Amino acid sequence: SQIYTACQNGRVDQALSLGFLLCWIAGDLTNFIGCYLTNQLPIQIVTAIFYVNMDIIMISQFVYYKLKNQMTKRKVFQ
């Protein structure tokens, strides 16, 4: 839902901070590592991988829209 909404309005860089996203992915990565190292059920490992992938998509979106919005602001002020 967050990913879809951000694509629609292009304002993900104003809704979330990069620090928050980095903490989020750090938590999901440690969750995945813990699941893998302790031989959890396959569904738990797959879920952890899913969350890491969603975090990567959200960080990519954040960077893309941050750069896009900065370029738009530069064009307006020139």
C-alpha positions as CSV (number, residue, x, y, z in Angstrom):
1,S,0.0,0.0,0.0
2,Q,2.8,2.4,0.9
3,I,4.7,1.6,-2.2
4,Y,1.6,2.1,-4.4
5,T,0.7,5.4,-2.8
6,A,4.2,6.7,-3.2
7,C,4.2,5.9,-6.9
8,Q,0.9,7.7,-7.3
9,N,1.9,10.9,-5.7
10,G,5.7,10.9,-5.9
11,R,6.1,12.2,-2.4
12,V,7.8,9.3,-0.6
13,D,10.8,11.4,0.3
14,Q,8.5,13.7,2.3
15,A,6.6,10.9,4.0
16,L,9.6,8.8,5.3
17,S,13.1,9.6,6.3
18,L,16.1,7.7,5.0
19,G,17.3,7.0,8.6
20,F,13.9,5.3,9.3
21,L,14.2,3.2,6.2
22,L,17.8,2.1,7.0
23,C,16.8,1.1,10.5
24,W,13.9,-0.8,9.1
25,I,16.0,-2.7,6.6
26,A,18.6,-3.4,9.3
27,G,15.9,-5.0,11.5
28,D,14.6,-7.1,8.6
29,L,18.1,-8.2,7.6
30,T,18.9,-9.3,11.1
31,N,15.5,-11.1,11.2
32,F,16.5,-13.0,8.0
33,I,20.0,-13.8,9.3
34,G,18.5,-15.1,12.5
35,C,15.9,-17.2,10.7
36,Y,18.6,-18.7,8.4
37,L,21.2,-19.4,11.1
38,T,18.6,-21.0,13.4
39,N,17.1,-23.2,10.7
40,Q,13.6,-21.8,11.1
41,L,10.7,-23.1,9.0
42,P,10.9,-22.3,5.3
43,I,7.9,-20.0,5.4
44,Q,9.6,-17.9,8.0
45,I,12.7,-17.6,5.8
46,V,10.6,-16.8,2.7
47,T,8.7,-14.1,4.7
48,A,12.0,-12.6,5.9
49,I,13.2,-12.5,2.3
50,F,10.0,-10.9,1.2
51,Y,10.3,-8.1,3.8
52,V,13.9,-7.4,2.8
53,N,12.9,-7.1,-0.8
54,M,10.0,-4.7,0.1
55,D,12.5,-2.6,2.1
56,I,14.9,-2.5,-0.9
57,I,12.0,-1.4,-3.1
58,M,11.0,1.3,-0.6
59,I,14.6,2.6,-0.3
60,S,14.9,2.6,-4.1
61,Q,11.7,4.6,-4.4
62,F,12.9,7.0,-1.7
63,V,16.2,7.7,-3.6
64,Y,14.4,7.9,-7.0
65,Y,11.8,10.4,-5.9
66,K,14.3,12.4,-3.8
67,L,16.5,12.9,-6.9
68,K,13.6,13.5,-9.2
69,N,12.1,16.1,-6.9
70,Q,15.5,17.8,-6.5
71,M,15.8,18.0,-10.3
72,T,12.3,19.4,-10.6
73,K,13.1,22.1,-8.0
74,R,16.3,23.1,-9.8
75,K,14.5,23.5,-13.1
76,V,11.8,25.7,-11.5
77,F,14.4,28.0,-9.9
78,Q,16.4,28.4,-13.1
